């Protein structure tokens, strides 16, 4: 449903989210604590690269699983705008903030 700009000013906007650290831990548990066959996309897109960068190519194999500290180190050197939606800060994807601006 679309409302014109004057009607949008009548609405109060609220957004309820989990604490960012809870989101990080939850995303890690859900996507990294599973084996490669259960989460092939995340291993190919994130975990293998993170593990290679932290451990070196020769120390990563098909049985390797990422550690939380490797994940956090990766996040610290990566722009939040490049994070996966599962662990990105809400402010990088806050479409409700734009309601009424058009």
N, C-alpha and C positions, 0 to 999 in steps of 0.2 A: 504494500500500500504506500503510495507516495502522497506527501503533503507539501503544500507550498511553503515558502520561507516563513511567512507570518504564522502559519499553523504550527510549524516546528518549534517556534519560540515558546509555545504553550506547554511543551513537554519537558519533563525533568529526566535527564539521562543518568543512568547508573550502570556500572559495570562491576561485577563481582568476580574476582580471580583468586587463585591460590597463591600463596607466598612463592616468590621466584625460586627459592632454594628447594621447596617441596616439589615444584615442577621439574627442576633439574634432576633430582634424585628419582622421581617417578619415571621420567623419560628414560633415564639411564637404566633403571631396573627393567622397564618394559622392552627396551630396544637393544640393550647391550648384554644383559645377563641371560640371553637366549643363545643357543648355538647358531652357527652359520646357516644351517638348513632351515631354521625357523625365521630368520631375519636376513635373507640374502641381500636385499636392497640396502639395508643399513651397513652391512659389512662392506659391500662394494663401494658405497657412497662415502661412508665416514670411518668406520672402525678400522679397516685395513690401513687406510692412509694415516690415521692417528697412531696406530701401533707401529707402523714402519718409521714414522717420523720420530717417535720416542725410543724405540728399541733397536732400530736398524732392520734393514730388509732380511738379513740372515736369521733374525730372532723371531720372525713371524711365520706361522704356518697355519694350516687349516684347522688346527685345534686351539689356536690362540684366541683369547678373549680380551677385550679391552678392560683396563682398570679405571676406576672412577677418577683417580688423580690424573691419568692421561687425558681423559675427557675434559676435565676442568682446565688443564694446561692448554689444551686446544682452544677452548672457549675464550681464554684470556688473550689469545693472539689473533682471534677471528672477529671480524665485524659482526655485531649482533644482527645486522640486516642480512647476513649470510647464513644465519642459524636455521636449522630445520624447524618447522612449525611446532614440533613437539617440545622443544626447549627454548624457543625464542621468547624474549621478553614481550609481554603483551603490548607494550607501547610501540613495538615495531610493526604490529599488525592491528592497530586499534581503529578499525573501520567505524565503530559506533561514534568515535570522536568527530567524524565528519558529517554526521547527521545534522541537517539544518544549515550547512555551509554552502549548499548549492542553490 
